[in-house]
């Protein structure tokens, strides 16, 4: 532990570090599944972007996040970035 940092702060930072790793693990799993979705879309000649689903999903996530007192715009922006990467990856599979 660094001197001058209260023990409680150190413990909370360690907890945050673990949560950050879990978030990355979940994103990796999400991208594994979206890769399979992209492969299915390619096989069935479907568009990489399903704009209606994306709009519905972003709205749903915004609403869900507010149940926890989170900033809905932040959550929507984060997932929009994730979905943008997914679409980019899907287009590469064509």
Buried (B, 14 or more C-beta within 10 A) or exposed (E): EEEEEEEEEEEEEEEEEEEEEEEEEEEEEEBEEBBEBBEEBBEEEEEBBBEEEBEEBBEEBBEEBEEEEEEBEEBBEEBBEEBEEBBEBBBEBE
